[in-house]
Amino acid sequence: MTPITGTEIVSAVCTQLASVWDFPIYSERIDQDFQEPCFFVWCSQTRTEPVVWPRFEQRHDIEVRFYPADVHSQNSTAAVKSVQLIECLHRILIPRNDSTPLPVFAQNYSSRIVDDALVFSVQYRTEGYFYETPAPKMGDLQDTIQSKEG
């Protein structure tokens, strides 16, 4: 199985959000002229750590920013929206070419309000394996002996 990338995690989070809310979801930076209410989703960091050879663990830190339509009600709805995001994102499905979608479960939730937006942080941990490609083997030695006359 190939390792899961941060882009795949972000795509799965966007798919999960779209299945619950009918708000625009952006996965690329837009500084102005975006429609509110909306979500911004990105992978802030991916760490790969070896476990026991040949296994490794990846930790994908995902940030979801929610911009409400009414900024003045942000504080009163932040707690409710945080709980809704936990319910929505506790499990995401990563599409795989070689099999059925792979479920990945969230860990380490947190939320805060920054610049009139609810910033919801979540971490997804995945495991993978290092694959060793077999080293090329030496071919057969074919030596012909010729005698010299003379």
N, CA, C and O of each residue as an XYZ file, in Angstrom:
600
protein
N       0.843     -1.174      0.000
C       0.000      0.000      0.000
C       0.887      1.235      0.000
O       1.851      1.304      0.763
N       0.580      2.192     -0.829
C       1.343      3.428     -0.888
C       0.962      4.327      0.286
O      -0.173      4.270      0.760
N       1.889      5.155      0.759
C       1.582      6.044      1.887
C       0.464      7.019      1.536
O       0.282      7.390      0.376
N      -0.272      7.420      2.549
C      -1.349      8.395      2.378
C      -0.728      9.784      2.463
O       0.043     10.066      3.380
N      -1.058     10.640      1.525
C      -0.487     11.984      1.486
C      -1.399     12.983      2.200
O      -2.576     12.717      2.441
N      -0.820     14.137      2.531
C      -1.607     15.211      3.124
C      -2.702     15.697      2.195
O      -3.777     16.090      2.646
N      -2.431     15.672      0.897
C      -3.435     16.080     -0.094
C      -4.630     15.129     -0.076
O      -5.774     15.568     -0.198
N      -4.373     13.835      0.075
C      -5.471     12.863      0.157
C      -6.304     13.083      1.418
O      -7.529     12.969      1.381
N      -5.650     13.395      2.523
C      -6.367     13.668      3.771
C      -7.240     14.914      3.608
O      -8.409     14.901      3.991
N      -6.683     15.985      3.043
C      -7.441     17.225      2.833
C      -8.647     16.970      1.925
O      -9.744     17.463      2.189
N      -8.440     16.207      0.869
C      -9.542     15.889     -0.045
C     -10.648     15.112      0.669
O     -11.832     15.378      0.460
N     -10.266     14.161      1.503
C     -11.263     13.377      2.244
C     -12.006     14.242      3.260
O     -13.208     14.067      3.458
N     -11.299     15.175      3.906
C     -11.947     16.093      4.848
C     -12.939     16.991      4.104
O     -14.050     17.219      4.584
N     -12.546     17.497      2.944
C     -13.455     18.333      2.143
C     -14.700     17.552      1.722
O     -15.812     18.077      1.772
N     -14.512     16.310      1.311
C     -15.645     15.453      0.922
C     -16.587     15.245      2.101
O     -17.807     15.292      1.946
N     -16.014     15.014      3.277
C     -16.832     14.793      4.472
C     -17.591     16.063      4.860
O     -18.767     15.998      5.216
N     -16.927     17.208      4.794
C     -17.614     18.473      5.099
C     -18.749     18.732      4.110
O     -19.832     19.164      4.505
N     -18.501     18.469      2.827
C     -19.520     18.699      1.793
C     -20.724     17.778      1.976
O     -21.831     18.115      1.557
N     -20.515     16.620      2.597
C     -21.644     15.704      2.815
C     -22.563     16.183      3.938
O     -23.696     15.714      4.052
N     -22.082     17.118      4.771
C     -22.869     17.595      5.907
C     -23.370     19.023      5.693
O     -24.526     19.327      5.990
N     -22.501     19.903      5.177
C     -22.869     21.305      5.002
C     -22.882     21.697      3.538
O     -22.148     21.145      2.719
N     -23.729     22.660      3.229
C     -23.840     23.167      1.863
C     -23.151     24.531      1.761
O     -23.705     25.475      1.198
N     -21.949     24.621      2.308
C     -21.157     25.853      2.248
C     -20.013     25.650      1.276
O     -19.596     24.515      1.047
N     -19.496     26.726      0.696
C     -18.290     26.584     -0.127
C     -17.119     26.074      0.726
O     -16.970     26.447      1.890
N     -16.301     25.221      0.122
C     -15.141     24.662      0.803
C     -13.931     24.949     -0.068
O     -13.871     24.545     -1.229
N     -12.973     25.651      0.511
C     -11.760     26.023     -0.218
C     -10.576     25.250      0.350
O     -10.408     25.162      1.566
N      -9.771     24.700     -0.527
C      -8.564     24.002     -0.067
C      -7.308     24.717     -0.545
O      -6.196     24.212     -0.388
N      -7.491     25.887     -1.126
C      -6.369     26.736     -1.533
C      -6.577     28.120     -0.945
O      -7.703     28.517     -0.649
N      -5.505     28.835     -0.780
C      -5.569     30.152     -0.151
C      -6.295     31.158     -1.052
O      -5.976     31.312     -2.231
N      -7.273     31.830     -0.460
C      -7.994     32.922     -1.118
C      -8.036     34.058     -0.108
O      -8.617     33.909      0.968
N      -7.436     35.175     -0.437
C      -7.336     36.278      0.517
C      -8.565     37.175      0.557
O      -8.833     37.822      1.569
N      -9.307     37.214     -0.536
C     -10.471     38.096     -0.568
C     -11.512     37.555     -1.540
O     -11.243     36.654     -2.333
N     -12.693     38.124     -1.456
C     -13.808     37.778     -2.338
C     -14.255     36.324     -2.217
O     -14.638     35.714     -3.215
N     -14.212     35.766     -1.018
C     -14.773     34.434     -0.827
C     -16.147     34.572     -0.188
O     -16.424     35.526      0.539
N     -16.986     33.611     -0.473
C     -18.376     33.645     -0.027
C     -18.467     33.109      1.400
O     -17.917     32.050      1.702
N     -19.157     33.834      2.276
C     -19.368     33.386      3.650
C     -20.816     32.981      3.833
O     -21.687     33.617      3.239
N     -21.122     31.978      4.606
C     -20.238     31.127      5.392
C     -19.463     30.163      4.488
O     -19.928     29.778      3.415
N     -18.269     29.786      4.954
C     -17.439     28.873      4.164
C     -16.402     28.197      5.050
O     -16.184     28.583      6.198
N     -15.777     27.185      4.484
C     -14.696     26.467      5.146
C     -13.415     26.618      4.330
O     -13.448     26.639      3.100
N     -12.293     26.720      5.026
C     -10.969     26.607      4.421
C     -10.310     25.400      5.066
O     -10.345     25.248      6.287
N      -9.713     24.545      4.257
C      -9.094     23.318      4.768
C      -7.694     23.201      4.199
O      -7.495     23.369      2.996
N      -6.718     22.915      5.056
C      -5.371     22.649      4.571
C      -4.613     21.783      5.568
O      -4.976     21.683      6.740
N      -3.573     21.175      5.076
C      -2.681     20.351      5.900
C      -1.533     21.245      6.346
O      -0.716     21.663      5.525
N      -1.466     21.536      7.628
C      -0.430     22.451      8.115
C       0.909     21.745      8.303
O       1.959     22.385      8.242
N       0.882     20.425      8.531
C       2.135     19.697      8.718
C       1.890     18.195      8.587
O       0.853     17.679      9.005
N       2.866     17.507      7.999
C       2.874     16.050      7.968
C       4.226     15.581      8.480
O       5.274     15.986      7.975
N       4.184     14.720      9.492
C       5.425     14.176     10.053
C       5.453     12.675      9.820
O       4.440     11.995      9.985
N       6.610     12.162      9.439
C       6.808     10.729      9.255
C       7.840     10.263     10.264
O       8.944     10.803     10.340
N       7.464      9.247     11.041
C       8.362      8.721     12.062
C       8.445      7.209     11.928
O       7.416      6.542     11.808
N       9.664      6.653     11.947
C       9.789      5.195     11.904
C       9.272      4.584     13.208
O       9.429      5.161     14.284
N       8.657      3.417     13.092
C       8.164      2.711     14.272
C       9.109      1.532     14.514
O      10.059      1.650     15.288
N       8.864      0.434     13.879
C       9.754     -0.727     13.879
C       9.890     -1.128     12.418
O       8.889     -1.286     11.718
N      11.107     -1.291     11.963
C      11.339     -1.584     10.544
C      10.498     -2.756     10.102
O      10.526     -3.779     10.787
N       9.770     -2.696      9.040
C       9.727     -1.659      8.015
C       8.546     -0.703      8.171
O       8.163     -0.050      7.200
N       7.962     -0.602      9.360
C       6.771      0.239      9.558
C       7.150      1.688      9.863
O       8.213      1.975     10.413
N       6.233      2.596      9.484
C       6.370      4.004      9.865
C       4.983      4.560     10.151
O       3.973      4.010      9.712
N       4.955      5.647     10.886
C       3.705      6.319     11.228
C       3.766      7.736     10.681
O       4.801      8.400     10.750
N       2.640      8.190     10.136
C       2.542      9.571      9.668
C       1.474     10.280     10.476
O       0.425      9.713     10.782
N       1.754     11.522     10.815
C       0.793     12.365     11.524
C       0.495     13.572     10.641
O       1.385     14.360     10.317
N      -0.759     13.699     10.265
C      -1.202     14.790      9.384
C      -1.996     15.785     10.233
O      -3.068     15.455     10.741
N      -1.475     16.990     10.384
C      -2.172     18.044     11.119
C      -3.013     18.844     10.135
O      -2.486     19.475      9.219
N      -4.323     18.810     10.335
C      -5.271     19.463      9.431
C      -5.918     20.634     10.161
O      -6.307     20.515     11.323
N      -6.030     21.756      9.474
C      -6.750     22.903     10.015
C      -7.963     23.187      9.157
O      -7.883     23.238      7.930
N      -9.081     23.370      9.819
C     -10.341     23.731      9.167
C     -10.755     25.077      9.738
O     -10.991     25.207     10.939
N     -10.839     26.063      8.882
C     -11.312     27.387      9.311
C     -12.750     27.562      8.839
O     -13.072     27.330      7.673
N     -13.598     27.974      9.762
C     -14.991     28.252      9.420
C     -15.244     29.737      9.591
O     -15.084     30.285     10.681
N     -15.642     30.385      8.497
C     -16.012     31.796      8.517
C     -17.535     31.870      8.486
O     -18.148     31.471      7.496
N     -18.156     32.374      9.551
C     -19.620     32.448      9.583
C     -20.131     33.634      8.767
O     -19.385     34.561      8.453
N     -21.414     33.582      8.435
C     -22.026     34.697      7.703
C     -22.159     35.910      8.617
O     -22.010     37.046      8.166
N     -22.441     35.677      9.905
C     -22.604     36.762     10.872
C     -21.469     36.685     11.888
O     -21.463     35.809     12.752
N     -20.522     37.591     11.783
C     -19.352     37.583     12.663
C     -19.754     37.819     14.116
O     -19.087     37.318     15.021
N     -20.821     38.566     14.360
C     -21.221     38.906     15.726
C     -21.741     37.696     16.499
O     -21.740     37.713     17.730
N     -22.179     36.663     15.816
C     -22.672     35.470     16.509
C     -21.599     34.388     16.612
O     -21.887     33.271     17.042
N     -20.375     34.708     16.225
C     -19.307     33.698     16.178
C     -19.043     33.082     17.546
O     -18.928     31.861     17.657
N     -18.944     33.906     18.594
C     -18.637     33.366     19.913
C     -19.724     32.424     20.418
O     -19.419     31.416     21.055
N     -20.971     32.736     20.144
C     -22.060     31.896     20.643
C     -22.194     30.595     19.873
O     -22.695     29.608     20.412
N     -21.756     30.577     18.627
C     -21.900     29.356     17.833
C     -20.616     28.539     17.735
O     -20.629     27.441     17.177
N     -19.508     29.053     18.267
C     -18.221     28.363     18.138
C     -18.248     26.993     18.814
O     -17.775     26.012     18.240
N     -18.793     26.920     20.020
C     -18.823     25.640     20.726
C     -19.700     24.633     20.001
O     -19.348     23.459     19.892
N     -20.837     25.091     19.509
C     -21.752     24.201     18.783
C     -21.089     23.709     17.497
O     -21.142     22.519     17.187
N     -20.465     24.619     16.751
C     -19.815     24.245     15.494
C     -18.637     23.302     15.754
O     -18.392     22.398     14.955
N     -17.906     23.494     16.851
C     -16.794     22.596     17.187
C     -17.278     21.175     17.411
O     -16.667     20.224     16.922
N     -18.362     21.026     18.140
C     -18.922     19.691     18.380
C     -19.410     19.085     17.071
O     -19.219     17.891     16.836
N     -20.033     19.885     16.220
C     -20.487     19.389     14.920
C     -19.305     18.941     14.063
O     -19.396     17.935     13.360
N     -18.197     19.681     14.118
C     -17.017     19.296     13.342
C     -16.402     18.003     13.872
O     -15.932     17.180     13.087
N     -16.397     17.816     15.179
C     -15.901     16.545     15.744
C     -16.755     15.394     15.249
O     -16.230     14.362     14.830
N     -18.077     15.565     15.295
C     -18.982     14.512     14.824
C     -18.778     14.224     13.345
O     -18.825     13.070     12.919
N     -18.553     15.274     12.562
C     -18.400     15.125     11.112
C     -17.061     14.501     10.734
O     -17.004     13.661      9.836
N     -15.974     14.903     11.415
C     -14.625     14.541     10.976
C     -13.957     13.461     11.814
O     -12.760     13.219     11.657
N     -14.703     12.804     12.705
C     -14.069     11.775     13.537
C     -13.565     10.597     12.697
O     -12.647      9.884     13.104
N     -14.170     10.402     11.529
C     -13.732      9.340     10.615
C     -13.873      9.834      9.191
O     -14.929     10.324      8.790
N     -12.792      9.701      8.430
C     -12.840     10.051      7.013
C     -12.469      8.815      6.209
O     -11.855      7.883      6.729
N     -12.847      8.816      4.944
C     -12.544      7.689      4.066
C     -11.589      8.141      2.976
O     -11.863      9.093      2.246
N     -10.462      7.445      2.877
C      -9.452      7.753      1.866
C      -9.648      6.804      0.694
O      -9.488      5.596      0.868
N      -9.989      7.297     -0.493
C     -10.136      6.411     -1.644
C      -8.780      5.808     -2.023
O      -7.773      6.514     -2.077
N      -8.764      4.521     -2.279
C      -7.550      3.814     -2.698
C      -7.828      3.140     -4.030
O      -8.917      2.608     -4.243
N      -6.857      3.159     -4.920
C      -7.017      2.552     -6.242
C      -7.129      1.039     -6.170
O      -7.833      0.419     -6.967
N      -6.433      0.453     -5.211
C      -6.329     -1.001     -5.183
C      -7.360     -1.688     -4.297
O      -7.391     -2.918     -4.253
N      -8.206     -0.938     -3.587
C      -9.167     -1.584     -2.693
C     -10.289     -0.617     -2.336
O     -10.412      0.462     -2.917
N     -11.099     -1.028     -1.371
C     -12.182     -0.174     -0.894
C     -11.587      0.998     -0.119
O     -10.434      0.935      0.306
N     -12.359      2.063      0.068
C     -11.830      3.228      0.791
C     -11.312      2.849      2.179
O     -11.882      2.003      2.867
N     -10.232      3.492      2.563
C      -9.571      3.214      3.833
C     -10.063      4.199      4.890
O      -9.902      5.408      4.719
N     -10.667      3.703      5.995
C     -11.097      4.626      7.048
C      -9.898      5.098      7.869
O      -9.015      4.311      8.210
N      -9.882      6.389      8.180
C      -8.842      6.971      9.017
C      -9.553      7.750     10.119
O     -10.465      8.533      9.851
N      -9.130      7.528     11.351
C      -9.805      8.121     12.501
C      -9.010      9.304     13.050
O      -7.780      9.283     13.069
N      -9.728     10.334     13.495
C      -9.126     11.574     13.983
C      -8.708     11.446     15.436
O      -9.257     10.657     16.204
N      -7.709     12.258     15.783
C      -7.229     12.353     17.161
C      -6.887     13.807     17.441
O      -6.739     14.606     16.516
N      -6.761     14.144     18.709
C      -6.248     15.447     19.146
C      -6.992     16.635     18.531
O      -6.420     17.404     17.758
N      -8.261     16.774     18.878
C      -9.057     17.903     18.411
C      -8.759     19.151     19.242
O      -8.468     19.054     20.434
N      -8.831     20.307     18.616
C      -8.812     21.570     19.360
C      -9.487     22.635     18.503
O      -9.552     22.520     17.279
N      -9.988     23.671     19.167
C     -10.601     24.768     18.418
C     -10.362     26.075     19.155
O     -10.222     26.114     20.377
N     -10.321     27.139     18.372
C     -10.131     28.478     18.913
C     -10.689     29.476     17.898
O     -10.940     29.124     16.745
N     -10.876     30.703     18.329
C     -11.343     31.750     17.423
C     -10.165     32.665     17.113
O      -9.527     33.204     18.017
N      -9.887     32.831     15.824
C      -8.797     33.684     15.365
C      -9.326     34.544     14.214
O      -9.842     34.022     13.225
N      -9.193     35.867     14.354
C      -9.593     36.787     13.285
C     -11.003     36.514     12.768
O     -11.211     36.395     11.560
N     -11.961     36.416     13.668
C     -13.375     36.215     13.333
C     -13.665     34.879     12.655
O     -14.699     34.734     12.003
N     -12.777     33.910     12.795
C     -13.010     32.584     12.217
C     -12.796     31.533     13.303
O     -11.948     31.690     14.181
N     -13.571     30.475     13.228
C     -13.361     29.327     14.101
C     -12.263     28.472     13.460
O     -12.420     28.008     12.331
N     -11.165     28.265     14.168
C     -10.069     27.433     13.672
C     -10.138     26.109     14.406
O      -9.917     26.038     15.615
N     -10.445     25.068     13.662
C     -10.591     23.718     14.215
C      -9.396     22.899     13.740
O      -9.180     22.749     12.537
N      -8.625     22.373     14.681
C      -7.445     21.576     14.343
C      -7.700     20.125     14.709
O      -8.279     19.823     15.752
N      -7.257     19.236     13.834
C      -7.435     17.803     14.055
C      -6.218     17.083     13.484
O      -5.598     17.545     12.526
N      -5.896     15.966     14.080
C      -4.752     15.188     13.611
C      -5.221     13.796     13.196
O      -6.000     13.146     13.893
N      -4.726     13.361     12.048
C      -4.998     12.004     11.559
C      -3.673     11.246     11.522
O      -2.682     11.737     10.981
N      -3.665     10.055     12.097
C      -2.470      9.207     12.094
C      -2.691      8.038     11.149
O      -3.739      7.392     11.158
N      -1.689      7.787     10.345
C      -1.739      6.651      9.422
C      -0.447      5.860      9.551
O       0.569      6.379     10.012
N      -0.498      4.610      9.142
C       0.689      3.763      9.164
C       1.012      3.306      7.759
O       0.129      3.197      6.907
N       2.257      3.045      7.529
C       2.692      2.553      6.226
C       3.893      1.645      6.396
O       4.378      1.428      7.507
N       4.356      1.127      5.296
C       5.498      0.219      5.284
C       6.501      0.682      4.248
O       6.133      1.094      3.147
N       7.768      0.610      4.610
C       8.827      0.836      3.635
C       8.946     -0.446      2.823
O       9.003     -1.542      3.381
N       8.982     -0.304      1.529
C       9.142     -1.470      0.660
C      10.555     -1.490      0.126
O      11.046     -0.507     -0.429
N      11.185     -2.608      0.299
C      12.528     -2.753     -0.236
C      12.417     -3.383     -1.613
O      11.776     -4.419     -1.789
N      13.038     -2.757     -2.565
C      13.084     -3.365     -3.889
C      14.281     -4.302     -3.916
O      15.369     -3.923     -3.482
N      14.105     -5.491     -4.405
C      15.216     -6.429     -4.407
C      16.378     -5.898     -5.243
O      16.192     -5.347     -6.328
N      17.556     -6.079     -4.712
C      18.751     -5.634     -5.428
C      18.951     -6.512     -6.652
O      18.695     -7.715     -6.602
N      19.400     -5.932     -7.735
C      19.630     -6.752     -8.919
C      20.724     -7.775     -8.631
O      21.743     -7.487     -8.004
N      20.465     -8.958     -9.111
C      21.429    -10.032     -8.886
C      22.421    -10.076    -10.036
O      22.136     -9.663    -11.160
N      23.582    -10.588     -9.713
C      24.625    -10.696    -10.720
C      24.227    -11.770    -11.726
O      23.715    -12.826    -11.354
N      24.465    -11.493    -12.981
C      24.140    -12.462    -14.022
C      25.124    -13.630    -14.033
O      26.144    -13.599    -13.346
N      24.817    -14.628    -14.795
C      25.701    -15.782    -14.925
C      26.976    -15.372    -15.654
O      26.951    -14.598    -16.610
N      28.067    -15.908    -15.180
C      29.351    -15.642    -15.817
C      29.561    -16.679    -16.902
O      29.607    -17.881    -16.643
N      29.683    -16.199    -18.087
C      29.944    -17.096    -19.212
C      31.320    -16.765    -19.761
O      31.524    -15.750    -20.426
N      32.250    -17.650    -19.463
C      33.620    -17.414    -19.855
C      34.028    -18.481    -20.876
O      33.837    -19.678    -20.657
N      34.568    -18.039    -21.944
C      35.061    -19.012    -22.932
C      36.581    -18.965    -22.920
O      37.196    -17.898    -22.918
N      37.156    -20.140    -22.913
C      38.608    -20.243    -22.885
C      39.080    -20.642    -24.283
O      38.594    -21.605    -24.876
N      40.001    -19.902    -24.764
C      40.572    -20.209    -26.071
C      42.074    -20.437    -25.875
O      42.745    -19.691    -25.162
N      42.563    -21.448    -26.503
C      43.989    -21.712    -26.392
C      44.735    -21.006    -27.517
O      44.228    -20.840    -28.626
N      45.925    -20.608    -27.197
C      46.755    -19.942    -28.199
C      47.671    -20.980    -28.808
O      48.293    -21.770    -28.098
N      47.747    -20.977    -30.071
C      48.644    -21.911    -30.763
C      49.936    -21.164    -31.079
O      49.951    -20.016    -31.524
N      50.965    -21.859    -30.832
C      52.087    -21.225    -31.289
C      53.389    -21.368    -30.832
O      54.300    -20.722    -31.351
